[in-house]
């Protein structure tokens, strides 16, 4: 008979979320739970220079400008992006602390341990 090694997953949190933290994170998770908003967030985050003009984002979608603006507003309201108007265009950038906070929810604190 051979021994079986079972690996348990590493914990992803040091402690349970507070009610306030859970509410804040839920707003962010709801914002990225939409495919268009998730794509917008990834496009902004991967754009050269760390920011993207709304003019660079709209052509990637078969949606109207007001619809794209709505999705960007949801991301802004959730605290995931910021926007700055320059002339007639708005430039968006990721708010790293907010995105890192989301990522930390799913990042194990350590490697799995063998039982």
C-alpha positions in Angstrom: 0.0 0.0 0.0 1.4 3.4 -0.9 0.9 6.5 1.1 -1.1 9.2 -0.6 0.0 12.8 -0.2 -2.9 15.3 0.0 -2.3 18.9 -0.6 -4.4 21.4 1.2 -4.9 24.8 -0.3 -3.1 27.7 1.4 -5.3 30.3 3.2 -6.1 33.4 1.1 -6.8 35.6 4.1 -5.2 36.4 7.4 -8.5 37.0 9.0 -12.2 37.2 8.0 -13.3 40.4 6.3 -15.0 43.1 8.3 -18.6 44.0 7.3 -17.3 47.3 6.0 -14.4 45.7 3.9 -16.8 43.1 2.6 -19.2 45.9 1.4 -16.4 47.9 -0.2 -15.0 44.8 -2.0 -18.5 43.7 -3.1 -19.0 47.0 -4.9 -15.7 46.5 -6.8 -16.5 42.9 -7.6 -19.9 43.8 -8.9 -18.2 46.4 -11.1 -15.9 43.9 -12.7 -18.5 41.2 -13.0 -19.6 42.6 -16.3 -17.6 41.5 -19.4 -17.5 45.0 -20.9 -16.2 46.6 -17.7 -13.7 43.8 -17.2 -12.4 44.3 -20.7 -12.3 48.1 -20.2 -10.3 47.7 -16.9 -7.8 45.3 -18.7 -7.5 47.7 -21.6 -6.8 50.7 -19.4 -4.4 48.7 -17.2 -2.4 47.4 -20.1 -2.3 50.6 -22.2 1.0 52.1 -22.9 1.9 54.8 -20.3 -0.6 53.4 -17.8 -3.5 55.5 -19.1 -6.0 55.3 -21.9 -8.0 57.9 -23.7 -11.7 57.2 -24.0 -11.1 57.5 -27.7 -8.7 54.5 -27.6 -11.4 52.4 -25.8 -14.6 53.0 -27.8 -13.5 51.4 -31.1 -12.9 48.0 -29.4 -16.7 47.6 -28.7 -19.8 47.5 -30.7 -21.5 49.8 -28.3 -22.6 53.5 -28.3 -20.4 56.1 -26.6 -23.0 56.7 -23.9 -23.0 53.0 -23.0 -19.1 53.0 -22.8 -19.4 56.1 -20.6 -21.8 54.4 -18.3 -19.5 51.4 -17.9 -16.5 53.7 -17.2 -18.6 55.6 -14.6 -19.4 52.3 -12.8 -15.7 51.5 -12.7 -14.9 55.1 -11.5 -17.7 54.9 -8.8 -16.3 51.6 -7.6 -12.9 53.3 -7.1 -11.1 51.1 -9.6 -10.2 53.9 -12.1 -9.7 57.6 -12.2 -10.3 60.0 -15.0 -8.9 63.3 -16.1 -10.3 65.6 -18.7 -7.8 67.0 -21.2 -9.5 69.1 -23.8 -12.4 67.2 -25.3 -11.1 63.7 -24.2 -11.0 62.0 -20.8 -8.0 59.9 -19.9 -8.4 56.9 -17.5 -5.9 55.1 -15.4 -6.1 52.2 -13.0 -6.0 53.0 -9.2 -3.4 50.4 -8.3 -4.3 50.2 -4.6 -7.9 49.2 -5.4 -7.0 46.6 -8.1 -4.3 45.2 -5.7 -6.9 44.9 -3.0 -9.1 42.9 -5.3 -6.2 40.7 -6.3 -5.2 40.1 -2.7 -8.6 38.3 -2.2 -7.4 35.5 -4.5 -3.7 35.3 -3.8 -2.7 32.6 -1.4 -0.6 33.7 1.6 1.7 30.7 1.3 2.2 27.5 -0.8 -0.1 24.6 -0.2 1.0 22.3 2.6 1.1 18.5 2.4 -1.0 16.7 4.9 
